[in-house]
Amino acid sequence: MEKCEWKFSVVEDENHYESGCGGEWFFFEGNTKENHMNLCPFCGEPIDVDFEQ
């Protein structure tokens, strides 16, 4: 199964992610694991994050 690679950065105190399939996502609090985000909402593949705080 392929994975969608997400890149993490902090933008204006929010956790910002850019997906390998071209989408963007923000969390006001927490990261993908803390928010139970396992699948990319854009392409449906499992999320693989390069780094999270």
Backbone as JSON Lines, residues from 0, in Angstrom:
{"i":0,"aa":"M","n":[0.84,-1.18,0.0],"ca":[0.0,0.0,0.0],"c":[0.89,1.24,0.0]}
{"i":1,"aa":"E","n":[0.57,2.18,-0.84],"ca":[1.32,3.42,-0.9],"c":[0.98,4.3,0.29]}
{"i":2,"aa":"K","n":[1.86,5.25,0.58],"ca":[1.61,6.21,1.65],"c":[1.7,7.61,1.08]}
{"i":3,"aa":"C","n":[0.95,8.53,1.68],"ca":[0.99,9.93,1.31],"c":[1.95,10.62,2.27]}
{"i":4,"aa":"E","n":[3.04,11.15,1.75],"ca":[4.04,11.8,2.6],"c":[3.61,13.23,2.91]}
{"i":5,"aa":"W","n":[3.54,13.54,4.21],"ca":[3.19,14.87,4.67],"c":[4.41,15.54,5.24]}
{"i":6,"aa":"K","n":[4.58,16.84,4.94],"ca":[5.68,17.63,5.49],"c":[5.1,18.58,6.53]}
{"i":7,"aa":"F","n":[5.75,18.61,7.69],"ca":[5.29,19.38,8.84],"c":[6.02,20.71,8.93]}
{"i":8,"aa":"S","n":[5.31,21.78,9.3],"ca":[5.92,23.06,9.64],"c":[4.98,23.8,10.58]}
{"i":9,"aa":"V","n":[5.49,24.82,11.25],"ca":[4.65,25.65,12.12],"c":[4.45,26.97,11.42]}
{"i":10,"aa":"V","n":[3.19,27.35,11.22],"ca":[2.83,28.6,10.57],"c":[1.91,29.36,11.52]}
{"i":11,"aa":"E","n":[2.37,30.52,11.99],"ca":[1.59,31.36,12.89],"c":[1.02,30.56,14.06]}
{"i":12,"aa":"D","n":[1.87,29.8,14.74],"ca":[1.53,29.01,15.92],"c":[0.54,27.87,15.66]}
{"i":13,"aa":"E","n":[0.35,27.49,14.42],"ca":[-0.51,26.36,14.08],"c":[0.34,25.28,13.42]}
{"i":14,"aa":"N","n":[-0.01,24.02,13.65],"ca":[0.68,22.91,12.99],"c":[0.17,22.8,11.56]}
{"i":15,"aa":"H","n":[1.04,23.03,10.61],"ca":[0.7,23.06,9.19],"c":[1.33,21.86,8.5]}
{"i":16,"aa":"Y","n":[0.58,21.24,7.62],"ca":[1.07,20.08,6.87],"c":[0.8,20.3,5.39]}
{"i":17,"aa":"E","n":[1.75,19.89,4.56],"ca":[1.57,19.85,3.12],"c":[1.63,18.39,2.71]}
{"i":18,"aa":"S","n":[0.6,17.91,2.03],"ca":[0.54,16.5,1.64],"c":[1.26,16.28,0.32]}
{"i":19,"aa":"G","n":[1.75,15.07,0.14],"ca":[2.42,14.7,-1.1],"c":[1.5,14.74,-2.3]}
{"i":20,"aa":"C","n":[0.2,14.69,-2.06],"ca":[-0.77,14.71,-3.16],"c":[-1.29,16.12,-3.47]}
{"i":21,"aa":"G","n":[-0.72,17.13,-2.77],"ca":[-1.07,18.51,-3.11],"c":[-2.01,19.22,-2.17]}
{"i":22,"aa":"G","n":[-2.44,18.61,-1.09],"ca":[-3.34,19.26,-0.15],"c":[-2.59,19.93,0.99]}
{"i":23,"aa":"E","n":[-3.3,20.76,1.76],"ca":[-2.76,21.4,2.95],"c":[-3.74,21.2,4.1]}
{"i":24,"aa":"W","n":[-3.2,21.06,5.31],"ca":[-4.02,20.83,6.48],"c":[-3.44,21.56,7.67]}
{"i":25,"aa":"F","n":[-4.29,22.12,8.54],"ca":[-3.86,22.8,9.75],"c":[-4.53,22.16,10.96]}
{"i":26,"aa":"F","n":[-3.8,22.1,12.06],"ca":[-4.38,21.74,13.35],"c":[-4.12,22.9,14.29]}
{"i":27,"aa":"F","n":[-5.16,23.36,14.98],"ca":[-4.98,24.41,15.97],"c":[-4.28,23.85,17.21]}
{"i":28,"aa":"E","n":[-4.53,22.57,17.5],"ca":[-3.89,21.9,18.63],"c":[-3.54,20.48,18.23]}
{"i":29,"aa":"G","n":[-2.39,20.02,18.68],"ca":[-1.99,18.64,18.47],"c":[-1.44,18.37,17.07]}
{"i":30,"aa":"N","n":[-1.12,17.1,16.86],"ca":[-0.56,16.67,15.58],"c":[-1.45,15.58,14.98]}
{"i":31,"aa":"T","n":[-0.99,14.92,13.94],"ca":[-1.83,13.92,13.28],"c":[-2.2,12.77,14.22]}
{"i":32,"aa":"K","n":[-1.25,12.3,15.01],"ca":[-1.53,11.19,15.92],"c":[-2.49,11.6,17.03]}
{"i":33,"aa":"E","n":[-2.27,12.77,17.61],"ca":[-3.14,13.26,18.69],"c":[-4.56,13.54,18.19]}
{"i":34,"aa":"N","n":[-4.72,13.82,16.91],"ca":[-6.03,14.09,16.32],"c":[-6.58,12.88,15.56]}
{"i":35,"aa":"H","n":[-5.95,11.72,15.73],"ca":[-6.4,10.46,15.12],"c":[-6.55,10.56,13.61]}
{"i":36,"aa":"M","n":[-5.63,11.29,12.97],"ca":[-5.63,11.44,11.52],"c":[-4.67,10.4,10.96]}
{"i":37,"aa":"N","n":[-5.2,9.33,10.43],"ca":[-4.4,8.22,9.91],"c":[-4.38,8.16,8.39]}
{"i":38,"aa":"L","n":[-5.45,8.64,7.77],"ca":[-5.56,8.6,6.31],"c":[-5.64,10.02,5.76]}
{"i":39,"aa":"C","n":[-5.0,10.24,4.63],"ca":[-5.04,11.54,3.98],"c":[-6.47,11.83,3.51]}
{"i":40,"aa":"P","n":[-7.05,12.98,3.89],"ca":[-8.41,13.29,3.46],"c":[-8.49,13.65,1.97]}
{"i":41,"aa":"F","n":[-7.35,13.83,1.32],"ca":[-7.32,14.22,-0.09],"c":[-7.23,13.03,-1.02]}
{"i":42,"aa":"C","n":[-6.36,12.05,-0.68],"ca":[-6.18,10.91,-1.59],"c":[-6.57,9.57,-0.95]}
{"i":43,"aa":"G","n":[-6.78,9.53,0.37],"ca":[-7.22,8.32,1.05],"c":[-6.12,7.35,1.45]}
{"i":44,"aa":"E","n":[-4.87,7.67,1.12],"ca":[-3.74,6.79,1.47],"c":[-3.32,7.02,2.93]}
{"i":45,"aa":"P","n":[-2.67,6.05,3.58],"ca":[-2.13,6.25,4.92],"c":[-1.13,7.41,4.94]}
{"i":46,"aa":"I","n":[-1.14,8.18,6.02],"ca":[-0.26,9.33,6.15],"c":[1.1,8.91,6.69]}
{"i":47,"aa":"D","n":[2.15,9.42,6.07],"ca":[3.53,9.24,6.53],"c":[4.09,10.64,6.75]}
{"i":48,"aa":"V","n":[4.31,11.03,8.01],"ca":[4.77,12.39,8.34],"c":[6.28,12.38,8.51]}
{"i":49,"aa":"D","n":[6.95,13.37,7.91],"ca":[8.41,13.46,7.99],"c":[8.88,13.79,9.4]}
{"i":50,"aa":"F","n":[8.13,14.61,10.14],"ca":[8.51,15.03,11.49],"c":[7.32,15.74,12.12]}
{"i":51,"aa":"E","n":[7.12,15.52,13.41],"ca":[6.07,16.23,14.13],"c":[6.59,16.64,15.49]}
{"i":52,"aa":"Q","n":[6.06,17.73,16.01],"ca":[6.42,18.16,17.36],"c":[5.56,17.45,18.36]}
